Structures are given as C-alpha cells and as structure tokens.
Amino acid sequence: MLATGALALGLVLIVEGLVYALAPHAIERMLEAFRLVPPEARRALGLAAMAAGLVLVWLAKSLGA
C-alpha cells in the first residue's frame, strides 16, 4: 500500500515537473486565466478531478495493479 502511494505521488511529481520545465510561460498564463474562474466553479472542478482520480485508482486496482 505504501509503495503504491509512493508510486502515485512520484508519477504526479514527474508530470507536474515536466509541465513547469517545458512550458513555464504557459503555466503563468493558465494561472492568470484560472483566477478569473469563480471559486465555486474551481471547487466543482477540483471535486470532479478527485472523483475521476478515484475512479481511475479503483479501476487500476480492479485490473490488478
């Protein structure tokens, strides 16, 4: 269980690091645009992302990962 958590966190950090390393200006523009989105919509987007992640983790575990 701990190994799976470490693997998941490592993969997230790799993807995040690649985005910041390859397109730092795009990240700045995206964050500026994100500030214009109302907090309720950002909260809903975050909850939807969490739900999608939960489904993906459940699916991966069901398939034997």
C-alpha positions as CSV (number, residue, x, y, z in Angstrom):
1,M,0.0,0.0,0.0
2,L,2.8,2.4,0.9
3,A,4.7,1.5,-2.3
4,T,1.6,2.2,-4.4
5,G,1.1,5.6,-2.7
6,A,4.8,6.5,-3.3
7,L,4.5,5.4,-7.0
8,A,1.4,7.5,-7.4
9,L,3.0,10.6,-5.8
10,G,6.1,10.1,-7.9
11,L,4.1,10.0,-11.1
12,V,2.2,13.1,-10.2
13,L,5.5,14.9,-9.4
14,I,7.0,13.8,-12.7
15,V,4.1,15.1,-14.7
16,E,4.0,18.4,-12.8
17,G,7.7,18.9,-13.1
18,L,7.6,18.3,-16.9
19,V,4.9,20.9,-17.3
20,Y,6.8,23.5,-15.4
21,A,10.1,22.6,-17.1
22,L,8.8,22.6,-20.6
23,A,6.2,25.4,-20.6
24,P,6.7,27.8,-17.7
25,H,5.1,30.7,-19.6
26,A,2.0,28.7,-20.4
27,I,1.6,27.8,-16.8
28,E,1.7,31.5,-15.9
29,R,-1.0,32.3,-18.5
30,M,-3.1,29.4,-17.3
31,L,-2.9,30.5,-13.7
32,E,-3.9,34.1,-14.7
33,A,-6.9,32.7,-16.6
34,F,-7.8,30.4,-13.7
35,R,-8.0,33.5,-11.4
36,L,-11.0,34.6,-13.5
37,V,-13.0,31.5,-12.8
38,P,-15.3,31.8,-9.8
39,P,-14.3,29.9,-6.6
40,E,-17.5,27.7,-6.8
41,A,-16.5,26.6,-10.3
42,R,-12.9,25.9,-9.2
43,R,-14.3,23.9,-6.3
44,A,-16.5,21.9,-8.6
45,L,-13.6,21.3,-11.0
46,G,-11.5,20.1,-8.1
47,L,-14.2,17.7,-6.9
48,A,-14.7,16.4,-10.4
49,A,-10.9,15.8,-10.7
50,M,-10.9,14.0,-7.4
51,A,-13.8,11.8,-8.5
52,A,-12.1,11.0,-11.8
53,G,-8.9,10.1,-9.9
54,L,-10.8,7.9,-7.5
55,V,-12.4,6.0,-10.4
56,L,-9.0,5.6,-12.1
57,V,-7.4,4.3,-9.0
58,W,-10.3,1.9,-8.4
59,L,-10.1,0.7,-12.0
60,A,-6.4,0.2,-11.8
61,K,-6.7,-1.8,-8.6
62,S,-9.5,-3.9,-10.1
63,L,-7.4,-4.7,-13.1
64,G,-4.6,-6.0,-10.8
65,A,-2.3,-3.0,-10.4
